[in-house]
Amino acid sequence: MSMMRGGGHGGRISSGDFDAQRAANAQAPAVPHLLRRIAGLFVPHRRSIVFTIALVLVGAALSVIPPLLTQQAFDRGLFPESGTPNVPVLFWLVSGMVALWIASAGVGVWQTYLTATVGNKVMGALRMRLFAHLQRMELAFFTRTKTGVIQSRLQNDVGGVASVLNNTISSVLGNTVTVIAAVVAMLLLSWQMTIVAVVLLPLLVIAQRRVGQVRAKIAGQTQESLSDMTAITQEALSVSGILLAKSFNQQRAETHRYGDENRNQISLQVRQQMSGQWFFAIVQIFLSIIPAIIYLVAAYLILGGVPITAGTIVAFTTVQSRLLFPTVGLLRVVLDLQTSGALFARIFEYLDLKPAITDSPAAAKVDESRVGHVAFDDVTFTYPDGEADKPTLRGVSFELQPGQFAAFVGPSGAGKTTVSYLVPRLYEATKGSVRFAGADVRDLEHEDLMRHVGIVSQETYLFHATIGDNLRYAKPDATDAELERAARAANIHETIASFPDGYDTVVGERGYRLSGGEKQRIAIARVMLKDPPVLVLDEATSALDSISERVVQAALDAAARGRTTISIAHRLSTVRDADVIFVLDHGRIVEQGTHEELLALDGIYTTLNQQQAAPIDALGT
């Protein structure tokens, strides 16, 4: 219940709300200095980039020399003034062209390797930076954000900019230099024909900018749709999602839900691919008909007395034809940059999120001499998206000494689980202070605080890995003997030993190959391997049957021995022997004492005890 308050919706949002949310998210978020920040990603690779630029310049220079040699081949080799082909001169000119083509190909391969290396390193670093940043986000962020949406930002958005990161440097520089060199070569051959060849290029640049804006908008919508598809996949194809769909016979509904989003994704992908196609078709037509126009212009120039040789015309049209591909390539790269701007903006939007829980500049280590001491001083807490006038906890105060066993009980929604969140600072108190080992948790290094706290929750999470790997999550360097010792303490070693693969048994996603009691005892063994001085038990047995509960409770009792233990309990039978029991109601501690003392008060605790002890028929069912 408390998690739901922190997480938001109690069910699926309506289609109207969904459409409104999509419309709001379709546009790329406004990120200041976007281009500067994208350029900053390449700063660590300055040397490689400088070398790549040098190769690009060399490659561009090599690409424009052969047409000039072509002119000489025609005018000095094939059709010299003597009228007889000069084969030796032609041989050396052709040999020079072949050598230049080979050198150009070698430079191109080297350049591709460097750009691919830099691009993938930048993309990998960006992915790691985003993942590490998400790891630092507070629990509230994950309770209000779908896991699939987060996965999509990490995979689809970062993957979507891969081609830009890989090709931008070489494409922009290479094509720009090639275009400039080609124009220079054309000017050297004939400035009159050059004006005719490039007169409409500025109009193409203006048109390209408009196409880029349209594609950027579609790109934002496409990535939002991919996020929705990833979220649906994560929800519907997880073990829990499949069980739910089969239990309620909703497989067709889930398929229909995925199909709707898939059709939307297809439509967006087609729109994105087609946006600008007519533009590029016009560009290609324009650049392709230029040679024919050049022939006419050359004829008029010759008739006007301008000395133009056949070799000049051939060389000019050769250079101009080579202008086609770099010009189109340059326009496409600029268009891709505009489109990817929407993806970069989504990535930087997440990177700009500020974790609500961070270490203060003067954060200190936990005082080992007072470890185990836990206290709440007039704590009031409201979940981030909750109503300010309806806090979950109101003025809660208590103090626990090292080694003390404290239980928190009360009606559903009373705020019990919230107490377990505030001790390890998974959430931060709105008012008052939570003290650990004598210090306010806000003044402690969070990693060091978490090192001293072990948590066993109702929902046990196991990775799709072996039992041994799941246990070593608490202590990566643990020996086999330490694993066995922790498993014996949690009453699970004999069960593990009975499996054919023992500690190498793969538990399946979320541990679904194990029973609830087995998963819970493995989770307890994992915490015992961590060996924390403070243990938080959040309704660790409430989802188990009575037989499993007794076995797990015995393991929990062993785990709690010698530690400060905070137990959030639904079943009062599990905390009868607690040193102190706090009864919460509407966010306040209304009663406290031992089991016997609370029964003597004849208050809320007594009522809860009677309700749980009464036969089902007595409850009016």
Secondary structure, 3 states (H helix, E strand, C coil): CHHHHHHCCCCCCCHHHHHHHHHHHHCCCCCCCHHHHHHHCCHHHHHHHHHHHHHHHHHHHHHHHHHHHHHHHHHHHHCCCCCCCCHHHHHHHHHHHHHHHHHHHHHHHHHHHHHHHHHHHHHHHHHHHHHHHHHHCCHHHHHCCCHHHHHHHHHHHHHHCHHHHHHHHHHHHHHHHHHHHHHHHHHHHCHHHHHHHHCCHHHHHHHHHHHHHHHHHHHHHHHHHHHHHHHHHHHHCCHHHHHHHHHCCCHHHHHHHHHHHHHHHHHHHHHHHHCCHHHHHHHHHHHHHHHHHHHHHHHHHHHCCCCCCHHHHHHHHHHHHHHHHHHHHHHHHHHHHHHHHHHHHHHHHHHCCCCCCCCCCCCECCCHHHCCCEEEEEEEECCCCCCCCCCCEEEEEEEECCCCEEEEECCCCCCHHHHHHHCCCCCCCCEEEEEECCEEHHHECHHHHHHCEEEEECCCCCCCCEHHHHHCCCCCCCCHHHHHHHHHHCCCHHHHHHCCCHHHCECCHHHCCCCHHHHHHHHHHHHHHHCCCEEEEECCCCCCCHHHHHHHHHHHHHHHCCCEEEEECCCHHHCCCCCEEEEEECCEEEEEECHHHHHHHCCHHHHHHHHHHCCHHHHCC
